[in-house]
Amino acid sequence: MLNELIQKAQSDKEYFESVKHSLETAATPSEVEVIRDELIEGGYIRTHKTKQKKKPYKPNPERFISTDGFEIYVGKNNYQNDYLTLKLANKNDVWFHTKNIPGSHCVVISDGKEVPESTLTQAAILAATFSKASGSASVAVDYTKIKNVKKPSGAKPGMVIYKTNQTAFVTPDLTLANQLKEK
């Protein structure tokens, strides 16, 4: 039983690190409100029940265009990460996330085409830039096709498992992110 409690505590620790990162990078009050709602839904924050119905949350991940013309989406919180990975992306799109570090899920929309190496590198840089390791010189970023990414039953928002991945080592670059950002 102690081993189960240790595993749950480790899982909770990883989850709260991702929530902390989302709070640190939230740019607007509405982004903070989404994170608050996530914590309420998870039972981590109590709230007074009100009769007002909240509007359903519509994820709005950031959109970038690679130099090769491929769309790259970046989730800024756990709900956006789930939306990108589980709803927006198709099985042959490419998914990115920093290795063992809280951060954004990034997805390259392939539209059935082969994704060039330069786009894969740019997406890995975006994943590193929008992670807790954004100030590091070299960041390990795992990537794989969406069909290899799964959400375990009962997992918290933003938590996934994946297999048959590759790892790229990149340097975060906010300048590149600003250049690729869709205007």
PyMOL commands that set and color helices and strands:
alter all, ss='L'
color gray80, all
select helices_A, chain A and resi 2-25+29-41+78-88+117-129+146-148+174-180
alter helices_A, ss='H'
color red, helices_A
select strands_A, chain A and resi 62-65+71-74+94-98+106-109+139-145+149-150+161-162+166-170
alter strands_A, ss='S'
color yellow, strands_A
deselect
rebuild
show_as cartoon
